[in-house]
Amino acid sequence: MSSSLCTLQSQAFRVTRMLNITKVQFTLKLPTFSRSSDRLLQPLWDYFLFNHYSLISSPFFPVMICFSSYLFSSLPFAVLDLLGDNVPSIHRYKIQQERRPTIRMMAKSIGRAVYNHLIFVLPAVLIQTCFMPSAVLPTSAPTVVEVLIDGLAVLLLFDTQYFMWHFVHHKHPQLYRWVHAIHHEYMAPFSWSTQQISIPELITVGFWSNLDPILLKCHPFTIWCVTILSIWMSVEDHIGYDLPWGLNHLVPFGLLGGAPAHDMHHQKPNSNYAPFFSHWDRIFGTAILAGKITEKKVFYSL
């Protein structure tokens, strides 16, 4: 390669001498290869860019990721709920075994999620496309370390924001009644009830979910990964099963609350406010360990 460069440059120099050209700017550059070409995720990122650019650059793509993640994460547990004790190997992990969601309850929760997306999410994205330029995707993929660190940072930041918001809305009766109470319609949560939330709560959650990765300067690939993971964690919090392979058991030291903590929150709404991690509830003394509760109704004013 270097010998070819020298040959080309010498030939160019002789041509300029023959043509009596005194000042010629001749610059021959080697192709520049980004250091990202050595990254583990670069081939996958290149595949997305070259084969699905119009899809992944669409402003509707994040919405597709969110809603499809919610559907595919919730569906297996909905089937388990309907089968109930016909699958004893799984049913024995159900936290509130005396309470099972009905098809009507599931349909109501799914209907609320679809309603929120049709009435608010999709119109908001359409408005955004009118006033904001399309995002330009980077050519370089993130490193695996960047995905892990940035993803964890997004989860920790969101966990902090939602803990404070959640705490305030449970302590203020009017805020609770008009904004958050719809999520506590059922004492025993189930997978589809994950997105049974009001539009004001959806706006808040959506604002943080979109703003936090921007503040932390996350790569789009990292945003997609953390979106899928956070929705899975949210669904897992609501499934009503304390499965031994749940993230709260796989992650050591009790760092994640998981389904037991959030199930307890629906039984005792003045506890376990954090959506994912357990440190804030421990610090503020609102953590309650899982146990059987005998109350027959949820109190909506705290």
C-alpha positions in Angstrom: 0.0 0.0 0.0 2.8 2.5 0.9 4.8 1.7 -2.2 1.7 2.3 -4.4 1.2 5.6 -2.7 4.8 6.7 -3.3 4.5 5.6 -7.0 1.3 7.6 -7.5 2.7 10.7 -5.8 5.9 10.6 -7.9 3.9 10.2 -11.1 1.8 13.2 -10.1 4.8 15.2 -9.4 6.3 14.5 -12.8 3.0 15.4 -14.5 3.0 18.8 -12.8 6.6 19.4 -13.8 5.8 18.5 -17.5 2.8 20.9 -17.5 4.8 23.6 -15.8 2.3 23.9 -13.0 4.0 25.4 -10.0 1.2 25.2 -7.4 -0.9 22.1 -7.3 -2.5 20.8 -4.2 -2.4 17.0 -4.6 -3.6 15.1 -1.6 -4.0 11.4 -1.6 -5.6 9.9 1.5 -6.0 6.4 2.6 -9.5 5.4 3.5 -10.2 6.2 7.1 -11.4 3.3 9.2 -13.2 4.1 12.4 -11.9 2.5 15.5 -15.4 1.3 15.9 -14.8 -1.3 13.2 -13.1 -3.4 15.8 -16.1 -3.2 18.2 -18.1 -6.3 18.9 -21.5 -4.7 18.0 -20.3 -3.0 14.8 -21.4 -5.8 12.4 -24.9 -5.8 14.0 -25.2 -2.1 13.9 -24.0 -2.0 10.2 -26.7 -4.6 9.4 -29.4 -2.3 10.9 -28.0 0.7 9.1 -27.7 -0.9 5.7 -30.8 -3.0 5.7 -33.4 -1.3 8.0 -32.3 2.4 8.1 -35.8 3.7 7.2 -37.3 1.6 10.0 -34.9 2.4 12.8 -34.7 6.1 12.0 -38.5 6.4 12.0 -39.8 8.4 15.1 -42.4 5.6 15.4 -39.7 2.9 15.9 -39.3 3.6 19.7 -43.1 3.3 20.1 -43.0 0.0 18.3 -40.2 -1.3 20.6 -42.1 -0.2 23.7 -45.5 -1.6 22.8 -44.2 -4.9 21.3 -42.0 -5.4 24.3 -45.0 -5.0 26.5 -47.1 -7.4 24.5 -44.5 -10.2 24.2 -43.3 -9.9 27.8 -46.8 -10.0 29.2 -48.4 -12.7 27.0 -46.6 -15.8 28.6 -47.6 -14.8 32.1 -51.2 -14.1 30.9 -51.4 -17.7 29.7 -50.1 -18.9 33.0 -52.7 -16.9 34.9 -55.4 -18.4 32.8 -54.1 -21.9 33.3 -53.8 -21.3 37.0 -53.2 -24.4 39.1 -53.4 -26.6 36.0 -49.6 -25.9 35.8 -48.7 -26.6 39.4 -44.9 -26.4 38.8 -45.4 -22.6 38.1 -48.5 -21.9 40.1 -46.8 -22.7 43.3 -44.7 -19.5 42.8 -47.8 -17.3 42.6 -47.7 -14.8 45.4 -51.4 -14.3 46.0 -52.7 -17.7 45.0 -56.3 -16.9 46.0 -56.5 -14.1 43.5 -56.5 -14.8 39.7 -57.1 -12.2 37.0 -60.0 -12.8 34.7 -60.2 -12.4 31.0 -62.3 -9.2 31.6 -59.6 -7.7 33.8 -56.9 -8.5 31.3 -59.0 -7.0 28.4 -59.5 -3.9 30.5 -55.8 -3.4 31.1 -54.9 -4.1 27.4 -57.6 -1.7 26.4 -56.2 1.0 28.6 -52.7 0.6 27.1 -54.1 0.7 23.5 -56.2 3.7 24.4 -53.3 5.6 25.8 -51.2 4.9 22.7 -53.9 5.9 20.2 -55.1 9.0 22.1 -51.7 10.3 23.3 -48.6 8.5 22.2 -49.1 8.4 18.4 -50.5 12.0 18.1 -47.5 13.2 20.2 -45.1 11.4 17.8 -46.9 12.9 14.8 -46.6 16.4 16.2 -42.9 15.8 16.9 -42.3 14.9 13.3 -43.8 18.2 12.2 -41.6 20.4 14.4 -38.4 18.4 14.9 -35.9 17.2 12.3 -35.4 13.5 11.8 -32.6 12.0 13.9 -29.4 11.2 12.2 -28.1 7.8 13.3 -24.3 7.4 14.1 -22.2 5.2 11.9 -20.3 3.8 14.8 -21.7 1.2 17.2 -21.2 1.5 20.9 -18.9 -0.8 22.8 -20.4 -3.5 25.0 -19.1 -1.6 28.0 -20.8 1.6 26.9 -24.1 -0.2 26.5 -23.8 -1.7 30.0 -22.7 1.4 31.8 -25.0 3.8 30.0 -27.9 1.4 30.4 -27.3 1.0 34.1 -27.1 4.8 34.5 -30.4 5.3 32.7 -32.1 2.7 34.9 -30.7 4.2 38.1 -31.7 7.8 37.1 -35.2 6.7 36.1 -35.5 4.7 39.3 -34.7 7.8 41.4 -37.1 10.0 39.5 -40.0 7.6 39.7 -39.4 6.9 43.4 -39.8 10.5 44.2 -42.8 10.9 41.9 -44.4 7.7 43.2 -43.8 8.7 46.9 -45.4 12.2 46.4 -48.4 10.8 44.6 -49.1 8.3 47.4 -48.8 10.9 50.1 -51.0 13.5 48.4 -54.6 12.2 48.3 -55.8 14.3 45.3 -52.7 13.5 43.2 -53.3 9.9 44.0 -57.0 9.9 43.2 -56.7 11.8 39.9 -53.3 10.5 38.6 -52.2 7.2 40.1 -55.2 5.4 41.6 -56.1 3.7 38.3 -52.9 1.7 38.5 -54.0 0.3 41.9 -57.4 -0.9 40.8 -56.3 -4.5 41.6 -54.6 -5.6 44.8 -53.0 -8.6 43.0 -51.2 -7.2 39.9 -50.8 -9.2 36.7 -48.7 -8.8 33.6 -51.2 -6.8 31.5 -51.8 -4.3 34.4 -48.2 -3.0 33.9 -49.4 -0.3 31.6 -52.8 0.4 33.2 -51.9 4.0 34.0 -53.4 7.4 33.5 -52.4 9.7 30.7 -50.7 12.2 33.2 -48.6 9.3 34.5 -47.8 8.2 31.0 -46.7 11.7 30.1 -44.4 11.8 33.1 -42.9 8.3 32.5 -42.6 9.1 28.8 -40.8 12.4 29.5 -38.2 10.8 31.7 -37.8 7.8 29.4 -37.0 10.1 26.5 -35.0 12.8 28.3 -32.7 10.6 30.4 -30.9 9.0 27.5 -30.4 12.4 25.9 -28.9 13.8 29.1 -26.6 10.8 29.4 -25.7 11.0 25.7 -26.6 7.4 25.1 -26.2 5.7 21.7 -29.5 4.7 20.0 -28.6 1.0 20.3 -28.2 1.5 24.0 -31.6 3.2 24.2 -33.3 0.3 22.4 -31.6 -2.2 24.8 -32.5 -0.3 27.9 -36.0 0.2 26.7 -36.6 -3.5 26.2 -34.9 -4.4 29.5 -36.9 -1.7 31.5 -40.2 -2.9 30.1 -39.3 -6.5 30.9 -38.4 -5.5 34.4 -41.7 -3.5 34.8 -43.7 -6.5 33.5 -41.8 -8.8 35.8 -42.7 -6.6 38.7 -46.4 -7.0 38.0 -46.6 -10.7 37.1 -47.5 -11.8 40.6 -45.1 -14.7 40.6 -41.9 -14.9 42.7 -40.1 -17.1 40.2 -36.7 -18.4 41.2 -35.2 -17.3 37.9 -36.5 -13.8 38.2 -34.1 -10.9 38.1 -34.6 -10.1 41.7 -33.1 -13.6 42.5 -30.4 -13.5 39.7 -29.0 -10.1 40.8 -27.3 -10.5 44.2 -27.6 -8.7 47.5 -31.3 -7.9 47.0 -30.5 -5.0 44.8 -33.7 -5.5 42.8 -37.2 -5.6 44.4 -38.8 -7.6 41.7 -42.3 -9.1 41.8 -42.4 -9.7 45.6 -41.7 -6.1 46.4 -44.1 -4.6 43.9 -46.8 -7.2 44.7 -46.4 -6.0 48.4 -46.8 -2.4 47.2 -50.2 -3.3 45.7 -51.2 -4.9 48.9 -49.7 -2.2 51.1 -49.6 1.0 48.9 -47.5 2.9 51.4 -44.4 0.7 50.8 -41.9 -0.2 48.1 -42.2 2.9 45.9 -39.1 2.3 43.7 -39.9 0.6 40.3 -36.7 -1.4 40.0 -34.0 -1.2 42.6 -34.4 -1.4 46.4 -31.9 1.1 47.8 -34.2 4.1 48.0 -36.9 2.2 49.9 -34.2 0.9 52.3 -32.8 4.4 52.8 -36.2 6.0 53.5 -37.6 3.1 55.5 -40.4 2.3 53.1 -39.1 -1.2 52.2 -41.4 -4.0 53.3 -40.5 -7.7 52.8 -42.9 -9.9 50.9 -45.5 -11.7 53.0 -49.1 -12.7 53.0 -51.6 -9.9 53.6 -55.1 -10.6 54.5 -56.8 -7.3 53.8 -59.6 -7.5 51.3 -59.5 -4.1 49.8 -57.0 -1.4 48.7 -57.1 2.0 50.4 -56.9 4.7 47.7 -56.3 7.6 50.1 -53.1 7.5 52.1 
